[in-house]
Amino acid sequence: MAKKNIGAIAAVSPIPAFIATVADKAGNSNLITISYGGIVNAVPPMVYMSVRDTRYSYPMLKETGEFVINIPGENLTEETDLCGIISASKLDKWEASNLTKIPASIVKVPMIEECPVNIECVTKHIIALGSHDIFIAEVVATHADEDVLNDENKVMIDKFKPFAFCYNAQEYWTLNRLIGHYGWAAKEAKR
Ligand SMILES: Cc1cc2nc3c(=O)[nH]c(=O)nc-3n(C[C@H](O)[C@H](O)[C@H](O)COP(=O)(O)O)c2cc1C
């Protein structure tokens, strides 16, 4: 198959689309959809998200350094999109999305009850990259709905039903079939 050079596009796909919650010191909170985010370190557990300084959420995040990564199931695709296309400067996104604020265990930022996985984060580094600033944070607590966990506290994708974002095409896609396990190829190679 011939390759076509489509330019210098960060076409890493799929990537997540999660709703981050942020809050200022006065306790005002907001919801912002993020797809530039993920894991950056194992021990200590660390994650990142990149945020433009023009976002309403940005000064809140800068002020407290705390945020929660709330991972939605596919039933929340519309709410996720909504929190990513409207700014809190125009409208209260808690009210518009009908999502429910619940307290986190360590950070002062609320979590979203309807999201099956919630990851509490405390920022350790902020690096300006150009269009976005990257917030690199330590995970201080993680919560999951009991009905998406197996006996070993692993999040079961078939119960949780997360979805992915395809950056290039700007589309949301489901993940609906198990096709392998980590380390599976090594076992196959020994045969
Ligand atoms: C799927 C999706 C992913 C997004 N990812 C990011 C991101 O990683 N960083 C960012 O700054 N904005 C991102 N946005 C845009 C913000 O979510 C959007 O501008 C939002 O309205 C900002 O909210 P705020 O002004 O209330 O903070 C994304 C939007 C969508 C729909």
The ligand as an SDF file (V2000), in Angstrom:
LIG
                    3D

 31 33  0  0  0  0  0  0  0  0999 V2000
  -13.0670   15.5790   22.7650 C   0  0  0  0  0  0  0  0  0  0  0  0
  -12.4790   16.8820   23.2380 C   0  0  0  0  0  0  0  0  0  0  0  0
  -11.1930   16.9100   23.7500 C   0  0  0  0  0  0  0  0  0  0  0  0
  -10.6140   18.1020   24.2140 C   0  0  0  0  0  0  0  0  0  0  0  0
   -9.3490   18.0750   24.7200 N   0  0  0  0  0  0  0  0  0  0  0  0
   -8.8020   19.2140   25.2240 C   0  0  0  0  0  0  0  0  0  0  0  0
   -7.5010   19.1880   25.8180 C   0  0  0  0  0  0  0  0  0  0  0  0
   -6.8580   18.1510   25.9080 O   0  0  0  0  0  0  0  0  0  0  0  0
   -7.0230   20.3600   26.3020 N   0  0  0  0  0  0  0  0  0  0  0  0
   -7.7130   21.5430   26.2520 C   0  0  0  0  0  0  0  0  0  0  0  0
   -7.2200   22.5900   26.7020 O   0  0  0  0  0  0  0  0  0  0  0  0
   -8.9540   21.5850   25.7040 N   0  0  0  0  0  0  0  0  0  0  0  0
   -9.5160   20.4550   25.1970 C   0  0  0  0  0  0  0  0  0  0  0  0
  -10.7760   20.4760   24.6520 N   0  0  0  0  0  0  0  0  0  0  0  0
  -11.4960   21.7420   24.5930 C   0  0  0  0  0  0  0  0  0  0  0  0
  -12.0950   22.1750   25.9450 C   0  0  0  0  0  0  0  0  0  0  0  0
  -12.7040   21.0650   26.5990 O   0  0  0  0  0  0  0  0  0  0  0  0
  -13.1430   23.2840   25.6920 C   0  0  0  0  0  0  0  0  0  0  0  0
  -12.5170   24.4100   25.1430 O   0  0  0  0  0  0  0  0  0  0  0  0
  -13.9440   23.6320   26.9130 C   0  0  0  0  0  0  0  0  0  0  0  0
  -15.0810   24.3660   26.5210 O   0  0  0  0  0  0  0  0  0  0  0  0
  -13.1460   24.4570   27.9260 C   0  0  0  0  0  0  0  0  0  0  0  0
  -13.9680   24.6470   29.0350 O   0  0  0  0  0  0  0  0  0  0  0  0
  -13.7500   25.8520   30.0550 P   0  0  0  0  0  0  0  0  0  0  0  0
  -13.5420   27.1210   29.2530 O   0  0  0  0  0  0  0  0  0  0  0  0
  -15.0380   25.8650   30.8430 O   0  0  0  0  0  0  0  0  0  0  0  0
  -12.5620   25.5060   30.8820 O   0  0  0  0  0  0  0  0  0  0  0  0
  -11.3650   19.3010   24.1760 C   0  0  0  0  0  0  0  0  0  0  0  0
  -12.6750   19.2830   23.6690 C   0  0  0  0  0  0  0  0  0  0  0  0
  -13.2330   18.0750   23.2180 C   0  0  0  0  0  0  0  0  0  0  0  0
  -14.6470   18.0710   22.6940 C   0  0  0  0  0  0  0  0  0  0  0  0
  1  2  1  0
  2  3  1  0
  2 30  2  0
  3  4  2  0
  4  5  1  0
  4 28  1  0
  5  6  2  0
  6  7  1  0
  6 13  1  0
  7  8  2  0
  7  9  1  0
  9 10  1  0
 10 11  2  0
 10 12  1  0
 12 13  2  0
 13 14  1  0
 14 15  1  0
 14 28  1  0
 15 16  1  0
 16 17  1  0
 16 18  1  0
 18 19  1  0
 18 20  1  0
 20 21  1  0
 20 22  1  0
 22 23  1  0
 23 24  1  0
 24 25  2  0
 24 26  1  0
 24 27  1  0
 28 29  2  0
 29 30  1  0
 30 31  1  0
M  END
$$$$
